[in-house]
């Protein structure tokens, strides 16, 4: 494996891949979406597969030898045997249910994990024409034009917690444990958002807290988590240690499953 370039260069290479993949998802949706079920009964579409192909082709050309864990390849049993100290996590279409029903809250996610932490990430919401990027020391929100090219950039930062708290929660995967946690944070305003956009709302200073007490995979969270950490926020497991990335972080589950976690702006609100 060749040495990785600096984080700014990495971000400059993965950003256009997310934009191209996002463009393709909208093209597929306009043509009509056929939904299939994977082995775990979760939905998958042609858009998931074609977006992943675009991303993997680009990553393998730009970063030869760097391991990649991608959702659809993993579903087919193609995860790498070992990931070493640095690897990519890819979710080509996070929020497939939202995508299928014609909603806007789905995203394309690419992240570089180094030393067990997501350090560079891009989250693109193509139906919103909004891109979020993060690398150590800099997080940005980028609007895109009708051709999915970057238009305007602004630096974003997680905000200090406010009263009442704004708590973001999953639109499709709510749990009683999540409800109980939010109840302990009262007074709080609850906002339901799909996909990794929940991390991005925290990073942009538009929300304070994102508790997740349901099952997620590392490709679901890594890119949004990278953006949030770059914006000054944090994502922790329930022991208050930073959410770890890599195989085997969630005992008795799949190799790249996450434990439950809480993502926050700054400082810790509850």
TITOR-924051 format. One record per residue (C-alpha): residue in one letter; x, z, y; residue number from 1. Coordinates in pm, whole numbers, always signed. Each point is the difference from the previous one (the first is absolute). Layout:
{r A,{X,Z,Y},NUM}
...
This chain:
{r X,{+0,+0,+0},1}
{r X,{+133,-93,+343},2}
{r X,{+14,+273,+266},3}
{r X,{-317,+25,+202},4}
{r X,{+13,-100,+367},5}
{r X,{-84,+248,+274},6}
{r X,{-358,+124,+36},7}
{r X,{-73,-216,+305},8}
{r X,{+98,-312,-193},9}
{r X,{-203,+107,-302},10}
{r X,{-307,+47,+217},11}
{r X,{+53,-341,+157},12}
{r X,{+0,-158,-345},13}
{r X,{-300,+176,-152},14}
{r X,{-229,-28,+304},15}
{r X,{-56,-379,-34},16}
{r X,{-66,+41,-372},17}
{r X,{-286,+242,+74},18}
{r X,{-140,-236,+263},19}
{r X,{+13,-299,-235},20}
{r X,{-162,+198,-281},21}
{r X,{-272,+124,+234},22}
{r X,{-73,-352,+118},23}
{r X,{-42,-108,-361},24}
{r X,{-247,+279,-79},25}
{r X,{-231,-118,+276},26}
{r X,{+28,-361,-118},27}
{r X,{-100,+104,-350},28}
{r X,{-294,+205,+129},29}
{r X,{-132,-295,+199},30}
{r X,{+7,-207,-320},31}
{r X,{-201,+262,-191},32}
{r X,{+120,+301,-195},33}
{r X,{-25,+34,-377},34}
{r X,{+55,+357,-115},35}
{r X,{+157,+101,-330},36}
{r X,{+59,+344,-150},37}
{r X,{+344,+127,-97},38}
{r X,{+61,+223,-301},39}
{r X,{-70,+311,+211},40}
{r X,{-331,-155,+118},41}
{r X,{+128,-45,+356},42}
{r X,{-83,-337,+162},43}
{r X,{+249,-282,+48},44}
{r X,{-40,-343,+161},45}
{r X,{+189,-324,+46},46}
{r X,{+95,+129,+345},47}
{r X,{+181,+302,-150},48}
{r X,{+202,-224,-228},49}
{r X,{+85,-272,+251},50}
{r X,{+95,+248,+271},51}
{r X,{+229,+176,-245},52}
{r X,{+162,-328,-99},53}
{r X,{+82,-74,+366},54}
{r X,{+154,+343,+50},55}
{r X,{+199,+8,-324},56}
{r X,{+139,-349,+56},57}
{r X,{+125,+103,+343},58}
{r X,{+139,+338,-104},59}
{r X,{+189,-146,-294},60}
{r X,{+151,-270,+222},61}
{r X,{+99,+238,+280},62}
{r X,{+99,+303,-210},63}
{r X,{+134,-128,-333},64}
{r X,{+33,+269,-261},65}
{r X,{-197,+267,+185},66}
{r X,{-269,+139,-236},67}
{r X,{-362,-63,+97},68}
{r X,{-304,+192,-123},69}
{r X,{-308,-205,+84},70}
{r X,{-358,+89,-89},71}
{r X,{-106,-314,-184},72}
{r X,{+329,-38,-186},73}
{r X,{-22,+366,-100},74}
{r X,{-354,-59,-128},75}
{r X,{+148,-271,-222},76}
{r X,{+272,+230,-130},77}
{r X,{+280,-154,+207},78}
{r X,{+133,+305,+188},79}
{r X,{+382,+30,+2},80}
{r X,{+154,+236,-254},81}
{r X,{+198,+178,+273},82}
{r X,{-15,-11,+379},83}
{r X,{+322,+175,+103},84}
{r X,{+48,+135,+350},85}
{r X,{-187,-275,+186},86}
{r X,{-300,-210,-97},87}
{r X,{-305,-170,+146},88}
{r X,{-362,+101,-53},89}
{r X,{-262,-271,+52},90}
{r X,{-378,+14,+18},91}
{r X,{-107,-355,+85},92}
{r X,{-360,+94,+74},93}
{r X,{-82,+367,+47},94}
{r X,{-374,+51,+19},95}
{r X,{-120,-273,-234},96}
{r X,{-355,+139,-2},97}
{r X,{-7,-22,+380},98}
{r X,{+140,-355,-19},99}
{r X,{-261,-112,-252},100}
{r X,{-293,+125,+206},101}
{r X,{+129,-176,+309},102}
{r X,{+128,+304,+187},103}
{r X,{+303,+16,+228},104}
{r X,{+167,+317,-131},105}
{r X,{+239,-150,-250},106}
{r X,{+375,-39,+35},107}
{r X,{+316,-161,-129},108}
{r X,{+274,+259,-63},109}
{r X,{+376,-35,-48},110}
{r X,{+242,+293,+6},111}
{r X,{+364,+69,-72},112}
{r X,{+63,+333,-169},113}
{r X,{+348,+148,+30},114}
{r X,{+107,+336,-136},115}
{r X,{-355,+79,-110},116}
{r X,{-154,-55,+347},117}
{r X,{-176,-302,+155},118}
{r X,{+226,-101,+289},119}
{r X,{-113,-350,+102},120}
{r X,{-360,-117,-23},121}
{r X,{-251,-255,+120},122}
{r X,{-378,+26,-22},123}
{r X,{-198,-310,+98},124}
{r X,{-377,-3,+45},125}
{r X,{-60,-377,+18},126}
{r X,{-374,+20,+67},127}
{r X,{+79,+224,+300},128}
{r X,{+302,-207,+108},129}
{r X,{+198,+323,+20},130}
{r X,{+343,+76,-142},131}
{r X,{+168,+340,-17},132}
{r X,{+374,+29,-59},133}
{r X,{+240,+288,-44},134}
{r X,{+372,+62,-38},135}
{r X,{+194,+318,+78},136}
{r X,{-45,+76,+368},137}
{r X,{-255,-273,+80},138}
{r X,{-364,-61,-90},139}
{r X,{-199,-286,+155},140}
{r X,{-351,-142,+8},141}
{r X,{+1,-378,+28},142}
{r X,{-299,-221,+75},143}
{r X,{+4,-346,-156},144}
{r X,{-154,-330,+103},145}
{r X,{-243,-220,-192},146}
{r X,{+293,-146,-198},147}
{r X,{+124,+350,-93},148}
{r X,{+306,-15,+222},149}
{r X,{+116,+306,+196},150}
{r X,{-140,+9,+353},151}
{r X,{+39,+339,+170},152}
{r X,{+200,+304,-110},153}
{r X,{-26,+360,+107},154}
{r X,{+181,+310,-114},155}
{r X,{-222,+260,-166},156}
{r X,{+45,+369,-71},157}
{r X,{-191,+266,-188},158}
{r X,{-172,+241,+238},159}
{r X,{-6,+380,+10},160}
{r X,{-308,+134,-175},161}
{r X,{-315,+26,+209},162}
{r X,{-311,+213,-18},163}
{r X,{-221,-106,-158},164}
{r X,{+223,-169,-253},165}
{r X,{-63,-363,-86},166}
{r X,{+22,-24,-379},167}
{r X,{+13,-336,-176},168}
{r X,{-123,-28,-357},169}
{r X,{-43,-269,-261},170}
{r X,{-309,-215,+30},171}
{r X,{-18,-84,-371},172}
{r X,{+174,+289,-177},173}
{r X,{-131,+326,+141},174}
{r X,{+22,+319,-210},175}
{r X,{-148,+352,+19},176}
{r X,{+352,+136,+51},177}
{r X,{+38,-217,+310},178}
{r X,{-333,+123,+136},179}
{r X,{+105,+362,-58},180}
{r X,{+332,-49,+175},181}
{r X,{-161,-161,+303},182}
{r X,{-253,+283,+16},183}
{r X,{+289,+246,+32},184}
{r X,{+126,-196,+301},185}
{r X,{-324,+31,+199},186}
{r X,{-70,-82,+271},187}
{r X,{+96,-355,-94},188}
{r X,{-119,-355,+57},189}
{r X,{+4,-202,-321},190}
{r X,{+78,-372,+4},191}
{r X,{-36,-213,-314},192}
{r X,{+252,-284,-21},193}
{r X,{+112,-223,-284},194}
{r X,{+348,-77,-135},195}
{r X,{+333,+111,+149},196}
{r X,{-148,-28,+351},197}
{r X,{-53,+375,-26},198}
{r X,{+376,+53,+32},199}
{r X,{+11,-245,+290},200}
{r X,{-266,+187,+198},201}
{r X,{+215,+312,-27},202}
{r X,{+311,-195,+99},203}
{r X,{-176,-151,+302},204}
{r X,{-114,+340,+127},205}
{r X,{-367,-71,-71},206}
{r X,{-48,+269,-267},207}
{r X,{+158,+327,-109},208}
{r X,{-38,+47,-373},209}
{r X,{-46,-196,-323},210}
{r X,{-55,+211,-313},211}
{r X,{+0,-185,-333},212}
{r X,{-121,+186,-308},213}
{r X,{-66,-308,-211},214}
{r X,{+228,-219,-207},215}
{r X,{+225,-246,+180},216}
{r X,{+303,-205,-96},217}
{r X,{+323,-18,+192},218}
{r X,{-58,-362,+101},219}
{r X,{-326,+117,+164},220}
{r X,{+179,+243,+230},221}
{r X,{+367,-93,+53},222}
{r X,{-36,-250,+286},223}
{r X,{-249,+208,+198},224}
{r X,{+207,+311,-66},225}
{r X,{+312,-178,+131},226}
{r X,{-184,-91,+321},227}
{r X,{-128,+356,+40},228}
{r X,{+342,+158,-55},229}
{r X,{+154,-244,+249},230}
{r X,{-267,+107,+252},231}
{r X,{+91,+367,-38},232}
{r X,{-264,+103,-254},233}
{r X,{+45,+123,-353},234}
{r X,{-155,-32,-344},235}
{r X,{+37,+292,-239},236}
{r X,{-104,+93,-349},237}
{r X,{-205,+318,-34},238}
{r X,{+318,+208,-21},239}
{r X,{+78,-117,+358},240}
{r X,{+307,-196,-115},241}
{r X,{+22,-365,+114},242}
{r X,{-195,-231,-231},243}
{r X,{+262,-137,-245},244}
{r X,{+32,-360,-115},245}
{r X,{+140,-131,-325},246}
{r X,{-96,+8,-367},247}
{r X,{-130,+324,-149},248}
{r X,{-94,+186,+318},249}
{r X,{-345,+80,-139},250}
{r X,{+33,+157,-347},251}
{r X,{-240,-114,-272},252}
{r X,{-100,-312,+195},253}
{r X,{+126,-356,+41},254}
{r X,{+365,-38,+111},255}
{r X,{-87,-85,+362},256}
{r X,{-307,+219,+49},257}
{r X,{-16,+239,+296},258}
{r X,{-88,+368,-1},259}
{r X,{-267,+113,+244},260}
{r X,{+129,+6,+356},261}
{r X,{-75,+73,+365},262}
{r X,{+119,-232,+278},263}
{r X,{+24,+142,+351},264}
{r X,{+89,-82,+354},265}
{r X,{+201,+266,+184},266}
{r X,{+13,+295,-34},267}
{r X,{-177,+130,-311},268}
{r X,{-367,+44,+103},269}
{r X,{-127,+229,-274},270}
